[in-house]
Amino acid sequence: MNLHEYQAKSLFADYGIAIPKGQLITELSELDAAMQQVGGDAWVVKAQIHAGARGKAGGVKLVKSGEEAMQVSQSLLGSELATIQTAGKALPIHSLLIEETLQIEEELYLSLLVDRVNRCHTFVISAAGGMDIEDVAETSPEKIFSVSVDPTVGVMPYQCREVAFALGLKGEAFKQLGQMMQAFYKLALDKDVSQLEINPLIRTAENQLVALDAKVNIDSNALYRQPGLVAMRDFTQEDEREAKASEHQLNYIALDGDIGCMVNGAGLAMATMDLIKLNGGSPANFLDVGGGATPERVAEAFKLILSSKEVKSILVNIFGGIVRCDLIADGIIQAVQEVGLNIPVVVRLEGTNVELGREKLAQSGLSIISADGLADAAKKVVEVAKA
């Protein structure tokens, strides 16, 4: 789950990480009061969407008067913004962050990630802040270094000193970096964070470190123990179908093809999509209904698949282990009758009570195509989609 910049900065402030003075507005009538609250004679207007590279897309503007601030705010608030990180999709702008301007002496990069290879948290640091870290890694990899955190002891002081020396920091900024790294690690553990990022982390003229931007990603699997963060979730920034799927404990990702897929198990779902591609088709989605699929969940899964107008056929590939195949067949029949399908459905069932499940599908009177094996199912679903 992603957070908006203003939400991420609120968390940063709770953990003692310095942030610019700022005010959030959701209506143009709030702009004047926000500017007065922030103070100064120049401000930064930031569109709040779940994406980076907003500045390059025109979503972050420096303004030097109330009139200019109103013009920029009018153009942004209520509009949509697409960046290189939104995959061509424009996200709605429902709020703006009005921030003070700061004199920047140096821009740095700091992030903390869950390192699945080394099974720990890892800091990624660079003296080339303010740039896309991917570009830095490609053109100047020597400017990026990482520090792994041993989970048994946490962030050690010597690691903070090594990073500060590597960045060339001195005085108060040197001290602040160590405090920031400790705060980052505590925040990540407390809030089940999968990624924390500041780009840029600036050093001001007063030799102070300030998080000019903020990015926080929360582990969605841990949301059940983070009710405060769940309340921050902005569904308008997410794919509507993916958000609806999460409500029914379905793992759904929209794709660009025309063959709907309903599978139990992520690995089996990936194999199913591979076979569809191998046979010349293109999956319209990734959809894992899970090991505990119920008739009701199967019905919701069908509705999700059909929410895409591009779908021309559907492949249901279920291995009945935890859930019996006859119950899955009941769910498929119920869903087809409830949704009123008018496109071909190919079903491959294997596992517990598979013969009973196939018998129920055959006797349902519905135009459901049975398949013998996954390869046969993939071939049939591609054929009916093209037909």
C-alpha positions in Angstrom: 0.0 0.0 0.0 1.4 3.4 -1.0 1.0 6.6 1.0 0.8 10.2 -0.3 3.8 12.5 0.2 2.0 14.5 2.9 1.1 11.2 4.8 4.6 10.0 4.6 6.0 13.2 5.9 3.6 13.1 8.8 5.1 9.7 9.7 8.6 11.1 9.3 7.8 14.0 11.7 6.5 11.5 14.3 9.9 9.8 14.2 11.9 13.0 14.4 12.9 13.3 10.8 13.0 17.0 9.7 10.5 18.0 7.0 9.7 21.4 5.3 6.9 23.4 6.8 3.8 22.7 4.8 0.0 22.7 4.6 -2.4 20.4 2.8 -5.4 21.8 0.8 -8.3 20.1 -0.8 -10.2 23.2 -1.9 -9.0 26.4 -3.5 -10.6 28.4 -0.8 -8.0 27.0 1.6 -5.0 28.3 -0.4 -4.6 31.7 1.1 -4.7 30.5 4.7 -2.2 27.7 3.9 0.2 30.2 2.4 0.0 32.4 5.4 0.5 29.5 7.7 3.6 28.4 5.9 4.9 31.9 5.6 7.6 33.3 3.4 7.4 35.0 0.0 7.7 31.9 -2.2 6.1 28.5 -2.0 6.2 25.1 -3.7 2.8 23.7 -4.9 2.9 19.8 -5.0 0.2 17.6 -6.6 -0.5 14.7 -4.3 -0.7 11.4 -6.3 0.8 8.0 -5.7 3.7 8.4 -8.1 7.2 9.9 -8.4 8.6 12.1 -11.1 5.8 14.6 -10.5 8.1 17.6 -11.1 9.0 16.4 -14.6 5.3 16.0 -15.4 4.3 19.5 -14.2 2.9 18.4 -10.9 5.4 20.4 -8.7 5.6 24.2 -9.2 7.6 27.0 -7.6 5.4 30.1 -7.1 6.4 33.6 -6.0 3.0 35.3 -5.5 -0.5 34.6 -4.3 -1.8 35.1 -7.9 0.7 32.7 -9.3 -0.1 30.1 -6.6 -3.9 30.4 -7.4 -3.3 29.9 -11.1 -1.1 26.8 -10.5 -3.5 25.4 -7.9 -6.5 25.9 -10.2 -4.7 24.0 -13.0 -3.8 21.1 -10.8 -6.6 20.6 -8.2 -9.3 18.4 -9.6 -7.2 17.4 -12.7 -5.3 14.3 -13.5 -1.5 13.7 -13.8 0.5 11.0 -15.5 4.2 10.5 -14.9 6.8 8.1 -16.1 5.9 5.9 -13.1 2.1 5.6 -13.7 2.5 3.4 -16.8 0.5 5.8 -19.0 -2.4 6.1 -16.6 -3.4 9.5 -15.3 -4.1 9.7 -11.6 -6.6 12.1 -10.0 -5.3 15.1 -8.0 -7.6 15.6 -5.0 -5.2 17.5 -2.8 -2.1 19.8 -2.9 0.7 20.2 -0.5 1.8 23.9 -0.1 5.4 24.0 1.2 8.0 26.5 2.2 11.1 27.0 0.0 14.5 26.1 1.3 18.0 27.1 0.2 19.6 23.9 -1.0 23.4 23.4 -0.7 23.4 19.7 -1.6 21.0 16.9 -2.7 21.4 13.4 -1.4 19.5 10.1 -1.7 18.5 7.8 1.2 16.2 4.8 1.2 15.6 1.7 3.2 14.3 -1.5 1.6 13.4 -5.0 2.5 16.3 -7.0 1.1 14.7 -10.4 0.3 18.0 -11.9 -0.9 19.9 -11.2 2.3 16.8 -11.4 4.5 17.3 -8.1 6.1 16.7 -4.4 5.7 19.2 -2.6 3.5 20.0 1.1 3.2 20.7 2.5 -0.3 22.5 5.8 -0.2 23.9 8.1 -2.9 25.4 11.6 -3.1 23.4 12.0 -6.4 20.1 12.9 -4.9 17.3 14.7 -6.9 17.8 12.3 -9.8 16.1 9.0 -10.8 18.1 6.5 -8.9 17.8 4.0 -11.8 19.6 6.5 -14.0 22.4 7.0 -11.4 22.8 3.2 -11.1 23.2 3.0 -14.9 25.5 6.0 -15.6 27.4 6.4 -12.3 27.1 3.2 -10.2 30.1 4.2 -8.1 27.9 6.9 -6.6 25.6 4.3 -5.0 26.4 2.2 -2.0 24.4 0.0 0.3 24.5 -0.9 4.0 22.8 -4.1 5.2 21.3 -4.2 8.7 21.7 -7.2 10.9 18.2 -7.8 12.4 19.7 -9.2 15.6 21.5 -5.9 16.5 19.8 -3.3 14.3 21.5 -0.2 12.9 25.0 0.2 14.4 26.6 3.6 15.0 29.7 2.7 13.0 27.4 2.1 10.0 25.9 5.6 10.3 29.4 7.1 10.6 30.6 5.2 7.5 27.6 6.5 5.5 28.1 10.1 6.7 31.9 10.0 5.9 31.1 8.6 2.4 28.7 11.4 1.8 31.2 14.0 2.9 29.0 15.3 5.7 30.4 17.3 8.6 29.1 18.9 11.9 25.4 18.9 12.5 24.5 17.2 9.3 26.9 14.3 10.1 25.1 13.8 13.4 21.6 14.1 11.9 22.3 11.4 9.3 22.9 8.9 12.0 19.7 9.9 13.9 17.8 9.7 10.6 19.0 6.2 9.8 18.1 5.0 13.2 14.6 6.6 12.9 14.2 5.1 9.4 14.9 1.6 10.8 12.5 2.0 13.7 9.8 3.4 11.5 10.2 0.4 9.1 9.8 -2.1 11.9 7.0 -0.3 13.7 4.8 0.3 10.7 5.7 -2.8 8.6 7.2 -0.7 5.8 8.6 -2.4 2.7 10.2 0.8 1.3 11.2 4.2 2.7 12.7 6.8 0.4 13.8 10.4 0.5 14.8 11.9 -2.8 16.1 14.4 -2.4 17.4 14.5 1.1 18.8 18.1 1.2 21.5 19.8 3.2 20.5 23.4 3.8 22.6 26.5 4.1 22.5 26.0 7.9 24.0 22.5 7.5 20.7 20.8 8.4 19.3 17.7 6.7 15.7 17.9 5.6 13.5 15.4 3.8 12.3 17.5 0.8 10.3 14.5 -0.6 9.0 11.4 1.0 7.9 8.0 -0.2 6.5 5.2 2.0 5.3 1.8 0.9 3.5 -0.5 3.4 3.5 -4.3 3.3 -0.1 -5.0 2.3 0.1 -8.4 4.1 0.6 -6.6 7.4 -2.3 -4.2 7.1 -4.4 -6.2 9.5 -2.1 -4.9 12.3 -1.8 -1.3 11.1 -5.4 0.1 11.3 -4.0 3.6 11.5 -2.3 3.3 8.2 -5.3 1.5 6.6 -7.3 4.7 7.3 -4.8 6.6 5.1 -5.5 4.4 2.1 -6.6 6.3 -1.0 -8.5 4.0 -3.3 -8.8 6.7 -6.0 -5.1 6.2 -6.6 -5.5 2.5 -7.2 -6.9 0.4 -10.1 -10.6 0.1 -9.2 -10.6 -3.6 -10.0 -7.5 -4.3 -7.9 -9.0 -2.4 -5.0 -12.3 -4.3 -5.2 -10.4 -7.6 -5.4 -8.6 -6.9 -2.2 -12.0 -6.5 -0.4 -12.7 -10.1 -1.3 -9.2 -11.5 -0.6 -8.5 -12.0 -4.3 -5.1 -11.3 -5.8 -5.9 -9.5 -9.0 -3.7 -7.5 -11.5 -5.1 -6.1 -14.7 -3.2 -6.8 -17.9 -3.6 -5.8 -21.6 -4.8 -9.1 -23.1 -8.2 -10.6 -24.0 -8.2 -13.9 -22.2 -9.5 -13.8 -18.6 -7.7 -16.1 -16.1 -9.0 -17.5 -12.8 -6.6 -19.8 -11.0 -5.9 -20.9 -7.4 -2.3 -20.4 -6.5 0.2 -17.7 -7.7 2.6 -20.2 -9.3 -0.1 -22.0 -11.1 -1.5 -18.7 -12.3 1.9 -17.7 -13.7 2.2 -21.1 -15.5 -1.3 -20.7 -16.9 -0.5 -17.3 -18.4 2.8 -18.6 -19.8 0.9 -21.4 -21.6 -1.7 -18.9 -23.0 1.2 -16.9 -24.4 2.8 -20.0 -25.8 -0.4 -20.8 -27.7 -0.6 -17.4 -29.2 -3.0 -15.8 -26.8 -2.7 -12.8 -24.4 -3.8 -12.9 -20.7 -6.2 -10.1 -19.6 -5.4 -10.5 -16.0 -3.6 -12.3 -13.2 -6.1 -13.6 -10.7 -5.4 -15.9 -7.8 -8.5 -16.9 -5.9 -6.5 -18.6 -3.2 -6.5 -22.0 -1.7 -9.7 -21.4 0.2 -11.9 -20.5 -2.9 -15.6 -20.4 -2.1 -18.6 -20.2 -4.5 -19.1 -16.6 -3.5 -15.4 -15.7 -4.1 -15.5 -17.4 -7.5 -18.6 -15.3 -8.4 -16.7 -12.1 -7.5 -13.7 -13.3 -9.5 -15.9 -13.7 -12.6 -17.3 -10.2 -12.1 -13.8 -8.8 -11.9 -12.7 -10.5 -15.0 -15.7 -9.3 -16.9 -15.1 -5.7 -15.8 -12.7 -5.6 -18.7 -14.5 -5.1 -22.0 -11.6 -6.6 -23.8 -12.1 -10.2 -22.5 -13.2 -12.6 -25.2 -12.9 -15.9 -23.3 -12.1 -17.1 -19.8 -9.9 -19.9 -18.6 -10.7 -21.4 -15.1 -7.8 -23.5 -13.9 -8.4 -25.0 -10.4 -6.4 -27.6 -8.6 -8.7 -28.9 -5.8 -6.5 -29.7 -2.8 -7.8 -27.7 0.1 -11.1 -27.1 -1.7 -12.9 -29.9 -3.4 -13.5 -29.7 -7.1 -17.2 -30.3 -6.8 -17.5 -27.1 -4.6 -15.5 -25.2 -7.2 -17.9 -26.5 -9.9 -20.8 -25.2 -7.8 -19.2 -21.8 -7.6 -18.5 -21.7 -11.4 -22.1 -22.6 -12.2 -23.5 -20.1 -9.7 -21.2 -17.4 -11.0 -22.1 -18.0 -14.7 -25.8 -18.0 -13.9 -25.5 -14.9 -11.7 -23.3 -12.9 -14.1 -25.0 -13.9 -17.3 -21.9 -14.8 -19.3 -22.1 -14.5 -23.0 -18.5 -15.4 -23.8 -16.8 -18.9 -23.8 -15.6 -20.4 -20.5 -13.0 -23.1 -20.5 -12.6 -25.1 -17.3 -9.8 -27.4 -16.2 -10.3 -29.1 -12.8 -7.9 -31.5 -11.1 -7.7 -32.8 -7.6 -10.1 -33.9 -4.9 -13.6 -35.0 -6.3 -12.6 -34.0 -9.8 -14.9 -36.4 -11.5 -17.9 -35.2 -9.5 -16.9 -31.6 -10.4 -16.7 -32.3 -14.1 -20.1 -34.2 -13.9 -21.7 -31.1 -12.4 -20.3 -28.9 -15.1 -21.5 -31.3 -17.8 -25.0 -31.5 -16.4 -25.4 -27.7 -15.8 -26.7 -27.0 -19.2 -24.3 -24.1 -19.5 -21.9 -23.5 -22.4 -18.9 -24.5 -20.4 -16.0 -26.2 -22.2 -14.2 -28.8 -20.2 -10.4 -29.5 -20.8 -8.2 -32.4 -20.1 -5.1 -31.0 -18.6 -3.6 -27.5 -18.6 -2.1 -27.6 -22.1 -5.4 -28.6 -23.6 -7.2 -25.8 -21.6 -4.7 -23.2 -22.8 -5.1 -24.3 -26.4 -8.9 -24.3 -26.3 -9.2 -20.9 -24.6 -7.0 -19.3 -27.2 -9.0 -20.9 -30.0 -12.4 -19.8 -28.8 -11.0 -16.3 -28.1 -9.8 -15.9 -31.7 -13.1 -17.4 -33.0 
